[in-house]
Amino acid sequence: MFSFTRMISSVSAALALASVSSVLAVPVVNNITPLVSRATAPSPAFVIYTDKFVSADVLPPATSLTGYNVVALSFLTLAGPVDQAQAYANLAADAKTAKKSEYSQAGINIIVSAFGETDQPTTSGADPTSTANTMAQFVLTNSLDGIDVDYEDLTAMNKGDGAAEAWVSTFTTTLRQTLPQGQFILTHAPLAPWLSPNAQFAAGAYLTIDKNVGSLIDWYNIQFYNQGQYHDCTSLLTTSGAPFAGSSVFEIAANGVSLNKLVIGKPGSAADANDGFIDPATLGTCIDQAKAQGWSAGVMVFQFPDADATFIQGAKGTSFQ
């Protein structure tokens, strides 16, 4: 997912990425109402992303994902669906229905993940309302259980002028107009440092977004990797270091974000991130420590097939077996 090659700079300049110039399809109207309830947000959440090609069936047999209750198709970009999101959308209707039924019976929700590291929604000038309407329609058209917002516009966030926070807040509010809470899952996948006070993010980053629209978000799939830390239980759970002090799980909770919305996100292998990988057995000990201190949000992993049912079994420790 996300920021394989990206680390937030500790200076004010954002990393430069090519902006996405493609435009979205004609926006849908705001008054679309789902005919039936789709999904109730699971708690705890055990999330697996899928971006790499798996097979012509797109998703593996549900038995390969035993232990997870959410799979996120990656990605739905400003230019449209790509990779696994596109492959799933291109399935024949009967194949899509059969896969959805298989996963539902296994207790696994299928959602789509929006944006990813290559999209810069705010910087590129995308309209948050029309973008949200188009992406919500993708969820409805493909009978998905919800959407994950993997907003990674570092350029906009590092400006500190509030534009990024306002964009994400409007986008989230608009999504909920079509994807009501209790019927559709809506998650966000922020970089861990964005949930801590830091002069680099002068407008508050996700602390501001949480204040604005946190009540509309079911949980955060937090990226605890690619930042030069979160390599052990201490830095992951209680004491992160410079330049992103205050960004471990319990420090984020102390910053005002609900503890049980803080899903711990980790790469499924060392190849899936620059740093931050913890083997599942060791990660399981961290999970047990967090659970003993009152946390119970869940675990996110990027990505299948590097992480599978065996990975999440170990990562759950003894707390969620």
N, C-alpha and C positions, 0 to 999 in steps of 0.2 A: 504494500500500500504505500503509499505514503512517501516518506522522505528517505529513500534509500541512500541517496548521495548528498543529503542536505543536513547541515547543522546550522542552527540559528547562530548568526554572528554575534559576538559579544560587543561589537561596535554598532553604531547606529545604522550603517548601510545594510540594506537587505541584499540577499543573494540575487543576482540577475537571472531571470528566466525569460525566454521568449514568450511574449503575450499571445494568448489565443485570440485570433481575430474572427473565427467563425461565429455566425449568429445562430440563434436558436430558431426553432420552428415558431410559427405564429402562436402567441400565448393563448392558453385556454381561458375560459371565463372562470370567475371565482366561485360560482355557485354550484359546482359539481358536488354531488352528495353520493358517497358510496352506498350501494344498495344493501350490503350486508356487512356485519362486523367482520373484520379480517383477523386481527391479532391482538392479543393482550401481551404487554411487555413482560417477558420473563424476569424473575428475580430469584436467585442470582442469574446473571447473564454469562453464557459461555459462547464466545463469538469467534468464528473463523472466517477470514477473508479468502476469496478465491479470485486470483487475477491471471495466473498461469493457465494455459490450455490443459484440460484434463482428458476429454474424449469427445466424441461426436454427441454424446448425451449431455455435455456441458458439465453437469454436476456428477460426482461419483455416487455409487449406491449409498443410501443413507446410513447403512451399517458402517461405512468407512468414517463417518463423522459421529459415531456414538460418543456421547459425553458433551456434545455441543448442543445448544438450543437456538442458535442463530447462525446463518451463513450469509455473508455479504458479497454479492456479485460486484466485481470491480471492473470498470468504473463508468459512471454516467457523467460525461464531461460537458462543457459548454458547447462543444461541437456535436454532441450526441453520444450514444453508448459506444464503448470500445471494449476489447478483450472479452472477459467472461460476461459482462453485462450485455454486450452486443450479441454474443453467441446465444445467450439465453433468450433474448428478444427475438432472435431469428429462428428459434425452434418452431416446428409445426405446432399448431394449437393443441392437438391431441397429445403430443409428446410433452408439452409444457404442463398440461393438466395432469398427466400421469406423474410427472416428476414432483409437482406441487403436492399431489395427494400422497405420494410416497413419503415425502419429507414431513408433511403434516402428521401423518400417522406415527412417525418417529419422534414427534415433538420438536421438530426443527423448523424455525421460521426462515423464510427466504426474503432478504431485503436487497436493495441496491445501494452501493456506496457512490456518493456524488463527488465530483471534482478530482481529488488526488493531487499529486505533487506538480503535475504539468499545467494545471489550471490556475489562473490568477483572476478570479471573478471581479474583484473590486478594481484592481489596476487596469484591467482590460476594458472597463466601462460597461460590463454586463448589468442589466437592470435586475435588481433582486426580486422584484415582484413577478415579472414575466418569466424569469429563470425558474423561480419556485413553482409557478403554475405549470410550466412545461415539464419539469421533473416530477411533480405530483401526478401529472397525467401519465407519465411513463409507468409509475407505480400501479395506477389503476388499469392501464391497458394490458399490463403483463401479470395482473392478479398477484402482485407481490404483497408482502406483509408490512412493508414500510421502507424507510430510507435512512441512510447514515450520511452525515455531512462531514466529509473530509476536506475541510477548508484549509488550504495551505498557502494563502497569498501572503508570503513573508514580506514582500515589498510594501504592501498596504499596511500590514500590522506594525512593521518597524517604523513607519512614518509617525505613528503616535498622534495622529490628528483626529482620531475617532471615526474615520470613514469606514475602516474595516469592521469595527464593532457595530456600527449602524447598519452596514450592509448585511452582516450575518443575522442581526436581530430582525430586520425586515424580512429577510429570506425565510427565517424560521417561523415567524408569525404567519406568513403567507402559506407556507407548507401546511400548517395546522388548520387552515381554513378548508382545505380539501381532504386532509388526512387527519381526522379527529383523534384526539387522545383517547386511549382505551380501545380504539378500533385499528389503529396503525402504529407501528413502532417508529419513533423518531429519535435518533441518536446523533451525537457529534463525536468527532475523533481529533481533539486538539493535541498539539504538542504539549508535553508536560509543563515546560516553562511558561506557557501562556496562562497557566492557572496559578501563577505566583506573582506577587508585587515585584516589579522590576522597572527601573527607569528607562530601559530600552523600549518598553511597551507603555508609553506615557499615558495612553488612553485606557489602559486597564486590560486589554486583550480579552481573554475568556473570563476573567473575573467580572468585567463589565457585561459581557454577553450573558453570563449566568444571572446577574442581577436583572438584566432586561427581560430575558426569555427563558431562564432556567426552568421555570415551572412547566414549560411546554416540552422540555427535553427529557426523555425517559432515563437516559444515562449517558456518561461520557466514556468512549473507548480511548483511553489516554495513551498516547505514544510515549512510553517510558524507554526510549532508545534514541540513538543518533545524536546525543547531546554530551557525550564524553563522561557520562555517569549512569547511575541506576544499575550498576554491575553487581551489586550485592544487596542483601536484605535491608541493611541499614540505610543505604542511600536511596533505595527504592521506597522504603516505608516511612522512615522517620527523620532522616537528616541528609538532605541533598547538599551539594557543594556549590562553590562559586563557578561560573558566574550566574548560576540559576538556583541560588539558595531559596528555600521555601517551596520547592516544587515536588517533594516526595508526597506519598499518599496522605499521611496524617498531617503534614504541613499544609497541603491543599485544603483539607477539611478545616483546619484552623483558619485558613484564609476566607472561610465562609461558604464553601461549596459542600453540599450534602455528601457525607461520607459514603453512603450507600448508593451514590451515583458514580463513584469513582472506580470504574472497571480497569483493572491493571492490564495494559497492553504490552506485549513482547513479540519480538520476531520469532518465527518458528525454527530458524536456523541462523547460524552466523552469517550466511550468505544473504539473508533477507534484510540486513541493516548494516550500517557502518560499525555500530557498536551497540552494546546493551543486551546482547543475547545471554540468557541464563538457561542452562540445561533444565529440562522439566523436573527432574528430581529435586534439584536445588531450589528451583522456583516454587515447588510444592512446599518446601519448608518456610519460605517467605509467606506464602498464602496461609499456612497454619498460624504463623505469628500474627498476621494481620487479623485473621478471624478471631484469635484469642483476645485481641484488643477491640473487638466490636465491629470490625469491617466485614461486609458480606456481599459486596457488589458483583464480583465475578472476574473472569479472565477473558481477555481478547488476544488472539494470535494472528499474526500475518506471516505465512499464508499456507494454505493447502497446495500441494501435497507435502511440503516440507514439515508441516505439523499435521498430525492426524489424530485418530482416536487414542493411540498410545500416548501421544504427547500430552493431550489434555488430561488423561487419567493421572499421569505423573504430576502435572502442573497443579492439579486440584489438591495435592497433598492428601492428608487424612480428613480434611474438614468437609469435603463435598462429595464423598464417595457414596 
